[in-house]
């Protein structure tokens, strides 16, 4: 099983606890836990530190994991040996746990307590010696510990009837290196590619997997390399990733799934085809200029009947009719699966379903069996019509129709069912589970849901999702993006969902839609997600070029967003000045925006050596916040903190400290002295005191800040570590050699 699936099995009690409903086993993060690159979430270790939960863990191991192991006793014995021989574990801890190992009845409790102990130990990041991976040689470097989130998904459990195609695909790849596995939607291309990876895994040093999102250049940029600097730009990430992929040799297989465009629609294809590794594309498009392997229907009726039997328990009783149904839907694997699930749910008898399909078939009998147009979409093909007929036979409740409508926007890789249910404010997963049973909603072995591409197309045409009908989803995504200082580990999937909304939703409420875009953009900026930021800017441009759409504030925000992505300082400054010029009269409704624009312009002037202009705009920004009683809002924190640092640079630290102390009082009054905003102000105060050589005050404020950081980021140890590192790097810049002294105080 995959690494996240393994941890879902191991930590089932933790995941099922309602308190942890927002917790997601992000594939990249799990991989970092497994490879020693990140400490496991403190939420998990804290949960299992309780003796009662350790007993639950022992039971879960017995129930979920032991049946999967060929020799569980030997595994536990090896773990015990590692434990006893580890010199870094105290004798007291060994004496405490060893008695549990001796009697067989408590051996799993020993293992559970040992796992809990291991998670709570001091974390030491593993050195992967990444530079060795780039060394030349006859074979590709092993990239398992280097590229995160590139694992090939497992094929479905019921994959059958493609032995001949698997062998043929192996031969064609060996001879041609780059192969396009083509065929209509739902015929099983992706499943065949996954099954190929599983069968021939020992033939390759690496097998990498990319889910195509419409832009190969961006997909390669978005790959998760373990040593990507967080501050790197999209272009820098792409250059590193592309250079590395070019170094891979023919013993590596790269699978690019759902490449449903033509060569001219993605110009970067020609660059990827220069890679020396083997590449397997799955596609609905006709790409005859390249080496293609067309995937046809499964010819073996017995295999297809076996597939139907998996989902329809009475298939043997009605074998003759079921086989006629299979013939009527042209042996299309996805249609066979849906039909079988429909029969199992009792919505239709085999005879009723056959009659309905035959009537539908007669209506387009004279049409070509398959009509694939240039871009590979085959909505007029008989296969599509069969799926549409099966879809229409289900009587979905209004709640289920709404779920399907909103699921159209989910990334093809899927998302946690619980997170999606929370987005839609659903009290339970019952309706989603019913849709999984019908076959409309796909699920992995553990908790991730998505729509089959054909079902997505049909759902889009049937439900016509709009800003109005999907307002709960849009509101939920905005709330996440507006939660100041809170980050989610599934942010990429959130941004992909937002990207699909931009592409697919019907914009029937333009003011609400513009507000959605404007609220999502700053959150994307937090993660430097430039693909999404550029898409939002382009969408705003398309709407706001019309005079009758949008307000002056909308146009000012668009210019501000463009300045965010502008590389040249002079152009960025001009864009911010143009943004301010859009708003003639400052009112209570736009004061917050105008204040932000002045703060941004002041920051640009500060960075580019214009202190007088920087001071003018920073002070204007803060005076507007004061004038309109907005000093307590989150926007004031960075503005006043930046102004205080600017004053310190200008040899006026007392004024900077005074501004921050007033701000601390406001935050304490309106919010609390235990929130992230208060911590940031305390950190800034500590920094200024450090810069002015007032070490006792610096220590006091840093300790206050870190006490809050450690509480709020309890689940993000890497963020705490990064913050420690950031503070310690200040010391040599200002001539103090007190790193060890202060970091020791902070940890007490």
N, C-alpha and C positions, 0 to 999 in steps of 0.2 A: 504494500500500500504506500501511498505518498506520505511524506513527512507530516503535513498537517492532519491527514487522516489518522496517522498513528497517534498523534497527540490528542486528537479528539477522542480516540478510544481510551487512551491512558487517563486523560483528565475529564472524563465524561461527567463526573459529579460536579466539578467546577463549572463546566460549560452549561449544565442543566440548572444551575442555581439562578433564580430570577434576578439576583443582584448583578449578575454578569451578562445580562442579555445583550449589552452593546459590545461585548468582547468578540473580536474576530481573529481567527488564526491566519493572519496574513502570510502568504506563502514565502515572501522574501524574508520577513522577520523570523519565521520558524526556521528557515534555512540558516540564518545567522545564529540562532540558538544552537542548532545541531552542530554547526561547524566551529563553535566557540568564538564567534565574532561579537556576540552580544549576550548580556546576562538575561536569563529568562525573566518574564514579567514578574515583578514583585507581587502583583495581584494573585498570581498562581501560587507562588511560594508562601505568601501570607495565608492563603486559604488552607494549604496543606500543613501549615505549622501547628494547626489544632489537632490534638490527638484523635478526636472523633472523626475528623476528615481523613486522617491517616488510615484509620480502620476502614473507611469507605474506599480509599484508594486500594488497599489490600484486596477487598472484595471485587473491585472493578478489574484489577489485574487478573484475578482468578477467572472472572467471567469473560472478559474481552480479549485478553492477550495470551493466556496459557494455551487455549485451544489452537492458536496459530503457530505455536512453537513445536519444533520436532523433538527437542530435549530440554524442557524447562528447568529440570533439576541441575543439569550441567551449566546452564546460563546463570542460575542463582549461585551456584558454587563458584563460578568464575568471578562474579561480582563480589562475593564474600572474600575471595582471595585478594582482589584489588583493594578492598577496604582494609584488610588486615595488614597488607604490605605498604600502605600509604603512610609514609613517615610524617606527613603534614597533619595527620589526624591525631588528636590527643589520645593518650591512654584512657582518660576518663570517658571519652565518647565511645571508644572501643569496648570498654567494660560495660557501658550502658546498653549498647546494642547487641553485643555478641550473644548474650543468653537467649535472645529471641531467635537466633539462627539455629541453635541446637535442636529443639523439638520441631519436627516437621509441621506440626499444627500452627506454629507461629512464624514460619519462615517467610510467608508473604507479608506479614506485618513488619518483619525485619526489613524486607525490601522496600516497603512503603515508607518507613521511617528513614531509611538510608537515602531514598530519592528526595524526601523533604529536606534532610540535612544537606545533601549535595546542592540543592537549589539555593539554600540560605548561606552557603559559604562565600567568602570573599571572591569576587569575580576577577579573573585574570584573562585578558583577551589573548586568544591564540594567535601566534605569529604564523601567517600562511606563507610567508616568503613569496609574495606575489611575483617578484621579479623573475623567479625561476620559471614561472608559467610562460614567460615570453621568450624563453630560450629556443633557439632553432634546433632542428633535428628532422629525422625522417618521419616522425609521428607528430600529430597535434598534441599540444599540452592538455592535460586533464583539467577541465574547466568546472567541475562539479562544485568546488569550493570558491569559485571565482565569479561565476555569473549566477546571480540569484534568480529565482522565479522563472527558470527556463525549462523546467521539468515537463516532459510530455505527459498529458493527461492519459489515464488508463482507458482502454476501449471499454465499451459497455459489456456487461457480464454475459449478454446473450449474443455476442458476435459469432456468426456462423456462416458457413457456405462460401468462403472466399479463399480457400487454400491455393487454387490455381492462380488467382490474381496476385496473391502475396508472392508466390514464386516468380511470376512474370515481372512484378515490380522490382524485385531484387536484381534480376537479370538486366532489366532496362537501366536501372540506376548504375550498375557496375559498368555498363557499356557507354552511357551517355552523361553521367554525373549529375545533370540537371534535368528533372522530369516534371511535367505538369500532368497531374492526375485529374482528369476532367470528367464532367457528367452533370446531370441535372440535380437540383436541390433535393435532398432527402434520399438519394440513391445509396449513400453510405461512404462517401469519399473520405470525410474526416475520420470516421471509425476505422476505415481501412488503413489510413496513415498511422493512427494510434496502434492498431494491431500489428502493423509492420514494425514499428519501433519496439514493441514488446517482444516480437518473435526474434528479431535480428539484433537485439541489444548487444550481444556478445561479439558481433561483427564490427562494432564501432568503438573508438575511444570515447567519443562523446555523441550524444543525440540532443540537439537543442530544438526548442519549439517556440514559434512566434505566432500569435493570433493576429492576423492582418486586420488593421483598423482603417484602411483606406489610404495610407501613406507609408511606404516602405522606409523612406528616410526618417520619418518620425518614429516608426516602430523600432528601428535600430537605435535611435537616440534614447528612447524610453527603456531600453534594456537596463537591467539593474546589476551593474558591476560593483563588486565589493569595495573597490578602492576608488570609486568615483568621489571626487571632492564635492561636498554639499553645495559649495558656492559656484561650481562650474556652470557655464552657460550651455544652452542647447548645442551650440556649434562645437564647443570644446568636447562635450560628451560624445557627440556624433563622431568627431574625428578619432577619438580614442577607441570607441567601439568598432568603427569601420576598419581602423588599422588592425585591431586585434582579430576581427573576423576574417580579414584578408590573409592572416597568417595561418589559419586553420587549413588542414590538408584533407585528402580524400577519405581519411579514416574517421572524419566527423560528418554527421548527417544533420542538416538544418531543415526542419519542417516549417513551412510557411502555410498556415491553414487559412482557408476561405479567401484566397486571392481572386476575388470576383470582379476583376477589372480587365481591360485590355492593356497591351504593352504601351500604347500611346497615352493611356490615362494615368499611368504611373511611370514617369520618365526615369526613375531611379532603378527600375528593373534591370536595365542594361548594365548598371554598376554591380548589382548583386550577382548577376550571372557571370561576372569575372572572378568571383570567389572560387577558390580551388577545392572547397569541400563539396560533398554531395548535397544537393538541395532538392527537396520534394515539395512541390506546390500542390495544394488542392484548389480547384477552381471550377466555376460554372461556365467560365468564358471559353470561347473557341480561340485557341492560340496555336493555329496550325503551323506557324513559322518556327515553332520550337518542338522539341521532342515531347509528344503527348502520349498518354496511355488512357484511352477512353474507358470509363467504368460503366458497364451495362447492368441490366437487371440480373438478379441471381436466377440461373436457369433451373436449378435443382428444386423441384416442387417439394420434395421431402424436407429439404432444408428450410424452405419458407413455411411449410406447415409446422415444422418444429418451432420456428420463431413465433408463429401464431399461438401455438400451444402453451408457450411460456406465459402469455398474457391472458389466454382464454381457457379456463379450466375444463370446459365442456367441448373442446375442439374435436376430440376423438368421436364423441357422440354424433356430431354434425359434420364429419370429415368431408363428405362430398360437397356440401354447400360451402364450407369454409374454403375448399380448394377452388370453387367457382368464384368466390369473392376475391381470392388471390389473383386469379386470371383476369377478372374484370378490372382490377386496379393495376393491371400490367406488371404484376410482381414487384411493384415499387415498395421497397422495404419499409419506409416510414409510413406509407399508407396501410400496409399490412399490420404494422404494430398498432396504429390508431384504431383500425377496424376491430382488431382483437380486443383492445381495451374497451371499446364501445360495447361489444357483445358481452364482455365480462360484467360490465356495470348494469346490464339488463335494460339498457335504453332501447334496444332493438333486438328482435330475434334474428337468427342467421338468414331466414327466408325474406324477412322484411328488408334487411340491409341489402341483400343481393338484388332484390327488385328495385330498390331506390337507386343503387349504383348502375344497374342496367338501363334504367330510364334516363339517367343522367348521361350515360355513355352514348346512347342513341342520339342525343341532342347535338353532339359534336362528332358523330361518326365519320362525317366526310372531311373533317379537319385533319391536318397532318398530325401524326402521333406526337411529335415534339417540334415546337417552333422556338428555336433559340435565336434571339436577335443579337445584334452586335455585342452588347454588353453582357450577354449571358443570362439575362433575366427571362424567364419562360412562363410568364403569368398566364398565357393563353394555352399552354400545354395541357394535355389531358391529365397529367399527374397533378398539376395545380388544382384543376377542377375536382379531382377525386378528393384531395385533402379538404378543399372548401366544402364539399358535400358532407364529408365526415364531421367537419367542424360544425356545420349548421345543424346536424342531427342532435348535438348535445343541447340540452336546455340549461344554459348557464344562468345562475342567479345574478341579480344586479350587482351584488358584491363581487362575484367571480368575474363578471364582465369588466368591472372597474379595475380589478387586479390585473387582468390581461392587458387592458388599455395602458396602464402605467408601466407594466413590465416591458412594453415595446422599447423603452428607453434604456433598459439595463445593458451593460456591456456584454458581449457574446461570451466572455469568460465567466459571467455570472457574479452573484453577490450573496452574502449570507442571508438566508431566509428571514432570520430574526431582525436583521438591520432593515431589510426591505419592509417588513411588516411594521416596524416602528416608524419608518418614513410615511406609511399610509395610515398611521394611528390605528392599527388593527389590534384588538385585545388578545387574539389567539392566532395560531397558524392553521386552524382547521380548514379554512377556505383554500389556502395555498396547498395543503396536503391533499384535498379533494382534487385540485387541478393537476397535481402530480400523478394521482391515480388515473386520471383520464388520459394522460400522455401529453397534454398541451404544455405543461411546465416540465422542463428537464431538471434533473437534480444529480449531483455527484453523490458519492457514497455518504458524504456527511454535509448536509446543511446548505450547500451552495445551489442557487436556482438560476435558471435562465430560460429563454424561449428558443425553440428550434427556428432557424432562419425562415423556413416556409410558414410556420405558425405566426412568426412576427409579421411577415408580409400580409398575411390574411387578416390578422388582428388589426393592423394599421388601416386596412381598407374597410373593415367592418365597424370598428369603434371610432375611427377618426379622432384620435386624442388631441385635445386642444388645451390652451392655457386655462380656460374656464373649467373644463372637465377634470383636469389634472392639478387643480390648484392646491390640493393637500400635499401632493408630492413636491411641488415647487416651493411651497411655504416651508416644508420640512428641510429641504436642502438649503434654503436661505437662512433658516435658523441656525444650522450648523456653521454656515459661513460667517454668521454674525456673532457667534459665541466668542467673545474676545479672550484670547489667550488659551483657548482650548483646541487641541489638535486631535484628529482621528487617524487611526492607522490604515484606514481604507480610503484615504483621500484620492488616490488615483482612480479608483472605481467611481467615487463620487464625481470627479471631474469628467470621466468618460460618460457618465450618465448625463451630466450637464451638456456635454458635447452632442450627444444623441438627441437631447431635447431641442437644441438649436437647429439641428438638421431635420428633425422629423415632426415637431409639434406644429399644430395649426395655431397661428398667432391671432386669436380672435379677441384678445384683450391686450392691446399694445402697451398701455401704461404699466400694467402689471408685469408684462413680459420684460419691458425695459428695466423695471426695478429689479427683477430677478437677475438679469445680466449684470447690472451695476453692483449688486450685493455679492455675486459670486466672484467677480474679477479680483477684488483685494485678497480673498482667501487663496485664489490661485497664485497671486503674487507672493504670498507667504512661502509657497513651495516652489517658486520660480517655474511654474507650469506654463511655459511660454506658448505651447500649442493651443491650449485653451484660451489664454489671454489674447492671442492673435485672432482666434475665432470670434471672441466676444467683440473685439474692436471692429472687425469687419462687419459683424452683424449690426452693431450700433451705427456704423457708417451707412449701411444700406437703408436703415430706417430713417436716420436723422437728416439724410440729404433732402428729404421732403419737408417743406416748410410747415405743413399742417400736422406733422407728427413730432411729439416731444416738446420739452420745455428748454428754457435757457440753461437750467441746471443740468439737463441731460447732455446738452452740447458741451458745456464746460467740463463735465465728467469725462466725456469722450476724449477731449484734448488732454486732460490730466492723465488718462490711461495711456494715450499715445506717448506722453512724456516719460511715463514709467519704463517703456520699452526702448526709448530713444537712447542710442549709444553716445551721440555727440552732445556735449553739455550745452553748446550754444543753441542747438535746435530744441533741446529739452526745456531750456529757459524760455525760449520764444513760445513754445506750446503752452507752458504754464501762464505766461503773460496773456496769451490769446484766450486761455480759459477764463481768467479773471475778467477780461474785457467783455465776455459774454453776459455777465451779470451787472446790470446798470444800477439796480436798487437792492440794497442789502436788507433783508427782512428776517423775521424769526424763522421762516421756513428754509431759507438758504444760508443763514449765518454760519452754520456748522460747515457747509461745503466751502464757503468763501474763506473761512478760517483755515481749513485744510490746504486750500490752494496757496494761501500766503505762506503757510508753514513749509509746504513743498518747495515753493520758489525760494524762500529763505535758505532752506537746506542746500539747494543747488548753488546759490550764490556763496554760501559758506564753503562748500567743497571746491569751488573754482576761484577762491582767493579774492572775494569782494565783501569784506567784513561789514562795511557801512550799509550796503544794500541788504546783506543777510540780516543785520540787526533791525533794519526798517521793517522787513516783511515778517520776521519772527515776532516782533513786538506788536505789529498789527494783528497777527494771528491770535495772540493771547488776549489782546484788548477786546477783540470780537467775542471770544469765549466769555470774558468777564462781563461785557456789556449785555449779552443775551443769556446770562446765567447758565453757562454751559461748562464751567470749569470742572464740574463733577463727572462729565462724560468721559468715556474711554479715550476719545481722540485727544483729550488734553494731555494725557500722560506722556506720549512721545514728544509732543510739541514743547511742553515745559521742560522736559528732561533734556532735549536737544538745545533749547535756549540756555539752560543752566550750564551745560558743557561749553557752549559758545562763549558765555560770559567768563567762564574760567580760563578759556584760551585767550580771552582779551584782558587778562589780568584783573578780573572782577569776580573772584570766587565767592566773596561774601554775598554778593547779590544773587549769584546762582544758588547758593545754599539756602538763602532766604526764600527764593521762589519755590524750591523743592520742599522746604519745611511747611510752607503754606499749603502746597499740593497734598502733602502727607495728611495734614489735618482734614482737608476736604474729602479725601478718599476714606479716611477713618470714619468721618461723619456720615457720608452717603452710602458707603459700602461696608468695609471692615478693615481691620489691620491684619487680616489673615488671607488676603487675596493676592493674585498675581500682580495686579497693578501696584499694590503697596510694596511688594517685593522689588519691583523694577525701580521704583523711586528710591528705596533704601539702597539698592545696588549703586544707583547713580550718585547718591550722597556719599557712599563709601569710596567710589572712584575719585570724586572731587577732593575729599579729605586726604586720600592717598596722594593725589597730585600736589596737594599743598603741604605734604609732609606731616600731617596730623594723624599719626599711626593709631593712637588709641580710639579716636572717633571712627577711623576707617574700619577698624576691627569690629566695633559695635554695630555699625550699619551693615557690613557684610554678613555678620552672624545673623542679624534679623532677616536679611534677604534670603540666606540659604536655609534657614529654618522653614520658611514658607515654600521655597523651591522644592525641598525634599519631601514636603507633605503633598504638594500639588502634583509633582512629577513622580510620585511613588511608582507609577507604572512605566516611567520613561527614564531608566537609569542612565542611558546614553546622553540624554539632555542634561542631567545633573553633572555628569562627567565633563561634558563639553563646556558647561558654564564654569566649573572649577578651572578648567584649562584656560578659558578665555580671561578669567580674572588673573590667574597666575602669569599670563603672558604680558599683563600690564606692568609688572614689577620692573623688568629690565628697561622698559621704555622710559621710566621716570627715575631710574637710578637707585632703586631699593632692592637689596638682596634679601627679601624677607619671605620668599615663596613658601618655604617649608614651615616657617614660624606661623604664618597666617593660616595656611591650609590645615595645620595641626589644630589650631584653635577652632576653625570652622567645623571640624568633624567631631569635636567634643560635645 
